[in-house]
């Protein structure tokens, strides 16, 4: 199987040449998409053009997702690998990714070693929160749903395509794959300090990821699961409401006017969490069974 590497680049003149050189021996095709850079990213990348390296340019910035989609459309490989243009992801893990795909994985994620020296504290907290949310929503453990280093078969792109503008794309794509029952494999990788200036905006991008997770949770959940989970969410928020009233009474009056509100609050929250969890588990299992049934059907078709 041939492998195409997609590198979206925006103002990455310091790193783009290093990234192309590092990945060159590991893939069959390299697609660099300059997303309207104001520096010399396009010129530097163009110096590397040959039979393997192809460089395309957006006249205006379309965002990371637009650059990735352009790269996928221009690619010819059967396997697609996404990476960043900032030297954070080592190329040496490509053979491991391909091995995982050959063993039956549908989506391979490069799980970063998140430490103080390579990711700021605020970003580390955000990554942990959003990975936990992705795990809860998808029903499958996801330790790093935000990683930009991933591999999958090109034929899956239509199903994994999600509506996104920026860095929330990776999170939504990962959760969608899990919700659809695809096999997700995680490969621990080294995560290096980036070359150049970071374009991550923690507050703005964090809000987009949170909104994206809620969107994918609603649109990718079956009607049956919604019937169970939605009442659970109402109970959960009702429990929070009773709890807030109790806290307010304690702070303002130094005693509880409604003595049973704390107990009611705990009961409603626990019952709401359990009900919502049951709905999500049912949804995960039903999607997983659909995927298994589809694979069995495909195996029979190949035998015939």
HELIX and SHEET records of a PDB file:
HELIX    1   1 UNK A   16  UNK A   23  1                                   8    
HELIX    2   2 UNK A   24  UNK A   26  5                                   3    
HELIX    3   3 UNK A   41  UNK A   46  1                                   6    
HELIX    4   4 UNK A   63  UNK A   74  1                                  12    
HELIX    5   5 UNK A   91  UNK A   93  5                                   3    
HELIX    6   6 UNK A   94  UNK A  102  1                                   9    
HELIX    7   7 UNK A  121  UNK A  138  1                                  18    
HELIX    8   8 UNK A  154  UNK A  156  5                                   3    
HELIX    9   9 UNK A  157  UNK A  160  1                                   4    
HELIX   10  10 UNK A  168  UNK A  179  1                                  12    
HELIX   11  11 UNK A  202  UNK A  219  1                                  18    
HELIX   12  12 UNK A  223  UNK A  253  1                                  31    
HELIX   13  13 UNK A  261  UNK A  303  1                                  43    
SHEET    1   A 7 UNK A  53  UNK A  58  0                                        
SHEET    2   A 7 UNK A  29  UNK A  35  1                                        
SHEET    3   A 7 UNK A   3  UNK A   9  1                                        
SHEET    4   A 7 UNK A  79  UNK A  84  1                                        
SHEET    5   A 7 UNK A 150  UNK A 153 -1                                        
SHEET    6   A 7 UNK A 107  UNK A 112 -1                                        
SHEET    7   A 7 UNK A 184  UNK A 189  1                                        
END                                                                             
